[in-house]
């Protein structure tokens, strides 16, 4: 049967596609904007007809009706990384959380630690060879496609057809629906003076010809603004966003000096504007790959001069970074921070950079603390941390003694808190 005939045979509507879901199924959904809104809205509407269904996902963006504490016995969310839509449920305990490195989620699926009975995913239109591109969330979804009993796609002409290992053939698809809904967009955040100052310090650490891993947020975008005079930067990252696209358009990112996958930008999911999604479409300079490829420290570390830029919530005086919880209260997740910190540490000429504003809550709390708050989930350990940057400067910790680390970190803390940090460090025998 031809690809077109298979397409017509499997084409249906959301209400019919949902019938492939069985009680106790685990449905894998891609990261972020890769989530299929029509399918998840229909599942939400029918959620009370199911029992024991779980939806496993990283960073959900939309507050679908199934995210409901009153119906968790019917459909429950399982999170690899909390976002605004799932964070309240995670903090209240009716959304479950799986601690893991982003790079290892495909392994959890492949080895059966996490089930993948079904896949719900956004997809590009089918090409003439019968392939769809899962460009918006390649991540762990490709591993789930290989394991799942049923794969249901939401085909949308606004989804870019990207290159890389992100393609699913019509023969692998159980059912598909069509939609033309505009894709979820995330605009560039407002950059405040603190973020701008951090960006300047980080920019000074990035040499010409470096390969970048950089994410979304005020500080990464402030960093991007400081890189416009750099030359021949490359990209090997997890998230492809508007900041990176702007560097390509400015001629700063050329990928010419990359020694690993030269001339190619690599990423595993995308999040940004409509312009970004158009930029991705059939762009030969960009490849979307599964996260166990993009984020594997041994592979990403093959890039010389890999500069990994990641944010944290709190750093203690020994260098431990708590990036995913507020004390014991979950906030986000491990994500790819540890993956890329370790990759940059392996890289010839690499630098891993942890960024944070020096204070929180209107300058009433220091983010640089004697010890992490009780119950904090340690994301980047003391043995992995390299550079820490605040708006007050740069602390290079790798190879330093505990006392040297404490001195360096106090030096980039907010001046209002340096005295009490020194006193605490003395009591801890760090100074």
Residue, then its C-alpha position, 0 to 999 in steps of 0.5 A: x500500500x502506498x504512503x498516501x493510501x496508508x495516510x488516508x486509512x489512518x486519518x481520523x478525528x480526535x474522538x476516534x483516535x482516543x479510543x486507542x487508549x486503554x486503562x492503565x496505559x502510559x502515554x508518552x508526550x514530547x517536551x514543551x511545544x511538541x505536545x499535541x493540543x487537540x489530542x490532549x484536549x480530547x483526552x481531557x474531555x473523556x478522562x472520566x471514561x478511563x482509569x489509571x492512565x498516565x501521561x509522561x512528559x517534560x515541561x508541559x506548556x498548556x493547562x489541559x483539563x486533565x491536570x485536575x486533582x479531582x480526576x487523577x484516578x482517571x488520568x494522572x500526569x507523570x513529570x520529568x521536569x515541571x513547568x508552569x502548568x504542572x508545578x502546582x500539582x507537583x508541589x501539592x503531590x497529585x502530579x508525580x515526578x521522576x528524577x532523572x538526567x534528561x539524557x537518560x529518559x530514552x534509556x528508562x523507556x528502552x529498558x522498561x523502567x518507564x513504560x511507553x504504551x502509547x505516544x501522542x505527538x505533534x508532527x509535520x506534514x508527511x513528505x513524499x516518502x511517507x515520513x513525518x518529522x517530530x522536530x519540536x520534541x525529538x527528545x525521548x519520543x523517538x525511543x517511545x515510538x520504538x516501544x509503543x503499542x500505538x503511535x498517534x500523531x497530530x499533523x499540523x502544517x505549522x510544524x517544521x520538517x527538520x533534518x536529523x534523527x527525528x522522522x517517523x514513517x507512516x507505517x509506524x503510525x496507528x492513527x493520525x488527526x489533522x489540525x491547523x492550530x497555530x503553534x504555542x509561542x514563547x516570546x523573549x523575556x525582558x532583560x533586566x540590569x542584573x541579567x545584562x550584567x551577568x551576560x557581560x561576564x559570561x560573554x567574556x568567557x566565550x572565545x571565538x570558535x566556541x560551541x554553545x549550549x544555551x537555553x531559554x530565559x532572561x540570563x541566556x538571552x542577555x548572554x546572547x546580546x553580548x555575543x554579537x561581536x564573536x566569530x564562528x560560534x557553533x551550536x550543540x544544545x538541547x533547546x533551540x530557541x530564538x536567541x540562537x536563531x538571532x546569532x545565526x542571522x547576525x552571522x555569529x553562528x557559522x558552525x565552521x569551527x566545530x570539530x564534531x558534526x561540523x557545519x551543523x547545529x544540533x538540538x533535541x527540542x525547540x521552543x520559541x516564536x513562529x519565526x523560529x519554527x519557520x526557520x527550522x523548516x528544511x534548514x540544512x544547517x540544523x538537525x534535531x536528534x534524540x536527547x540521548x545523543x545531544x545530551x550524552x556527556x561523552x558525545x557532547x564533550x567531543x566538541x572542543x571549546x564547548x561552553x555550557x550555560x545553565x541557571x541555578x536557584x541557589x549555590x552553597x559555599x562548597x559549590x553545590x547547585x540546587x537548580x530544581x527545588x526550593x528546599x524540598x519543594x519541587x520547582x522544575x527538574x534536573x533537565x540537561x544541566x548535569x549532562x552539559x556540565x559534565x560534557x563541558x568538563x570533558x571538552x577540550x577547552x570547555x567551560x561549564x558556567x552556572x549563572x544566577x542573580x545574587x539575590x531573590x525576593x527583592x534583594x532580601x535573600x541571598x542565593x549564595x548561601x552557607x549550606x543549601x536549604x534543608x531538603x534541596x535537590x542537588x542538581x550539579x555537585x561540588x565535584x562538577x561545578x566549574x564557573x559560577x557567575x552572578x552580576x558581581x563577577x565570576x568564581x572559578x571553582x574547579x580545582x580549588x580548595x574548599x576555602x578557596x571556593x568559599x572565598x570566591x563565592x563570597x566575592x560574587x555575592x551581593x555586598x549586603x550579604x558578604x559579612x554574614x556569609x564570611x561569619x558563617x564560613x568561619x563557623x564552618x571552618x571554611x575561612 
